[in-house]
Amino acid sequence: MPVSERLHLIETLWDSIDSNDLPVPESHLRALDTALADYERNTNEGSSWDEVREELFPRR
């Protein structure tokens, strides 16, 4: 089977998976809980999406 057909098959299989059926590792859930708790303790810390985007993708 040519690579292009195999890639199409992989894409079709991937698209058939409902993201709600994918397990989330316990370590990821704990990291999210920690990040949320940190945010809730001080909502003034951190950067807005606009600031992050500008830092990542500065305009020339």
VEXRORO-642966 format. One record per residue (C-alpha): x, y, z; residue number from 0. Coordinates in nm, 4 decimals, padded with zeros to 6 digits. Layout:
BEGIN
{{X; Y; Z}; NUM};
...
***
This chain:
BEGIN
{{00.0000; 00.0000; 00.0000}; 0};
{{00.1490; 00.3398; -00.0922}; 1};
{{00.2422; 00.5828; 00.1826}; 2};
{{-00.0324; 00.8274; 00.0823}; 3};
{{-00.2979; 00.5559; 00.1211}; 4};
{{-00.1557; 00.4428; 00.4555}; 5};
{{-00.1562; 00.8007; 00.5802}; 6};
{{-00.5172; 00.8404; 00.4709}; 7};
{{-00.6053; 00.5197; 00.6567}; 8};
{{-00.4308; 00.6441; 00.9705}; 9};
{{-00.6138; 00.9764; 00.9451}; 10};
{{-00.9473; 00.7997; 00.9021}; 11};
{{-00.8812; 00.5794; 01.2044}; 12};
{{-00.7665; 00.8743; 01.4170}; 13};
{{-01.0732; 01.0792; 01.3222}; 14};
{{-01.2978; 00.7887; 01.4232}; 15};
{{-01.1811; 00.8073; 01.7861}; 16};
{{-01.4022; 01.0144; 02.0155}; 17};
{{-01.1744; 01.2368; 02.2242}; 18};
{{-01.3986; 01.1654; 02.5252}; 19};
{{-01.2912; 00.8011; 02.5029}; 20};
{{-00.9196; 00.8782; 02.5408}; 21};
{{-00.7882; 00.8201; 02.8913}; 22};
{{-00.6241; 01.1138; 03.0669}; 23};
{{-00.3264; 01.0051; 03.2775}; 24};
{{-00.3632; 01.0713; 03.6492}; 25};
{{-00.0407; 01.2750; 03.6424}; 26};
{{-00.1955; 01.5137; 03.3870}; 27};
{{-00.5073; 01.5564; 03.5984}; 28};
{{-00.2919; 01.6357; 03.9031}; 29};
{{-00.0895; 01.8901; 03.7012}; 30};
{{-00.4109; 02.0587; 03.5876}; 31};
{{-00.5443; 02.0663; 03.9432}; 32};
{{-00.2173; 02.2225; 04.0635}; 33};
{{-00.2187; 02.4847; 03.7875}; 34};
{{-00.5820; 02.5748; 03.8574}; 35};
{{-00.5171; 02.6044; 04.2318}; 36};
{{-00.2155; 02.8288; 04.1638}; 37};
{{-00.4257; 03.0483; 03.9379}; 38};
{{-00.7116; 03.0700; 04.1888}; 39};
{{-00.4678; 03.1747; 04.4650}; 40};
{{-00.3496; 03.4713; 04.2584}; 41};
{{-00.5454; 03.5577; 03.9460}; 42};
{{-00.3253; 03.8634; 03.8824}; 43};
{{-00.0138; 03.6574; 03.8066}; 44};
{{00.0612; 03.5248; 03.4643}; 45};
{{00.0175; 03.6688; 03.1188}; 46};
{{-00.2779; 03.7255; 02.8924}; 47};
{{-00.3053; 03.5345; 02.5668}; 48};
{{-00.2246; 03.8569; 02.3791}; 49};
{{00.1018; 03.8947; 02.5757}; 50};
{{00.1991; 03.5315; 02.5248}; 51};
{{00.1177; 03.5455; 02.1534}; 52};
{{00.3244; 03.8617; 02.1090}; 53};
{{00.6170; 03.7004; 02.2891}; 54};
{{00.5933; 03.3825; 02.0827}; 55};
{{00.5168; 03.5504; 01.7518}; 56};
{{00.6583; 03.9028; 01.7582}; 57};
{{00.5525; 04.1306; 01.4784}; 58};
{{00.8335; 04.2354; 01.2526}; 59};
***
